[in-house]
């Protein structure tokens, strides 16, 4: 059975992680507590330019283990969401962390990602996007 944590404990676990690793302030945070599933935190990083969003996500990636990375192009097609899913653990228990950021839908980078499609991407791709200096990057 999932360990029951209070809202304050879930928030504290997330805030402690961010503070311990000097991570940038998020654009938004959503906490979901459940008696039947692991508690969840959904964190959105700032950014709309691919290189900025990739750098923010990469900073988080350097503090996490056991991650799953995926891209999603919403039906609007104007942006691509870059998602990182993992688990954070602390003295009070564990939470599922869904970290994400958006980037403008650059056809040169995301040409193979159709509207509504989700697909995995790699840490190597994220690193390449974060290292770009405004030059075109490959998907």
Secondary structure in CASP SS format (residue, H / E / C, confidence):
PFRMAT SS
TARGET T0000
AUTHOR 0000-0000-0000
METHOD secondary structure of the structure
MODEL  1
X C 1.00
X C 1.00
X C 1.00
X C 1.00
X C 1.00
X C 1.00
X H 1.00
X H 1.00
X H 1.00
X H 1.00
X H 1.00
X H 1.00
X H 1.00
X H 1.00
X H 1.00
X H 1.00
X H 1.00
X H 1.00
X H 1.00
X H 1.00
X C 1.00
X C 1.00
X C 1.00
X C 1.00
X C 1.00
X C 1.00
X C 1.00
X E 1.00
X E 1.00
X E 1.00
X E 1.00
X E 1.00
X C 1.00
X C 1.00
X C 1.00
X C 1.00
X C 1.00
X C 1.00
X E 1.00
X E 1.00
X E 1.00
X E 1.00
X E 1.00
X E 1.00
X C 1.00
X C 1.00
X C 1.00
X C 1.00
X C 1.00
X H 1.00
X H 1.00
X H 1.00
X H 1.00
X H 1.00
X H 1.00
X H 1.00
X H 1.00
X H 1.00
X H 1.00
X H 1.00
X H 1.00
X C 1.00
X C 1.00
X C 1.00
X C 1.00
X C 1.00
X C 1.00
X E 1.00
X E 1.00
X E 1.00
X E 1.00
X E 1.00
X E 1.00
X C 1.00
X C 1.00
X C 1.00
X C 1.00
X C 1.00
X E 1.00
X E 1.00
X E 1.00
X E 1.00
X E 1.00
X E 1.00
X E 1.00
X E 1.00
X E 1.00
X E 1.00
X E 1.00
X E 1.00
X C 1.00
X C 1.00
X E 1.00
X E 1.00
X E 1.00
X E 1.00
X E 1.00
X E 1.00
X E 1.00
X E 1.00
X E 1.00
X E 1.00
X E 1.00
X E 1.00
X C 1.00
X C 1.00
X H 1.00
X H 1.00
X H 1.00
X H 1.00
X C 1.00
X C 1.00
X C 1.00
X C 1.00
X C 1.00
X C 1.00
X C 1.00
X E 1.00
X E 1.00
X E 1.00
X C 1.00
X C 1.00
X H 1.00
X H 1.00
X H 1.00
X H 1.00
X H 1.00
X H 1.00
X H 1.00
X H 1.00
X H 1.00
X C 1.00
X C 1.00
X C 1.00
X C 1.00
X C 1.00
X C 1.00
X C 1.00
X C 1.00
END
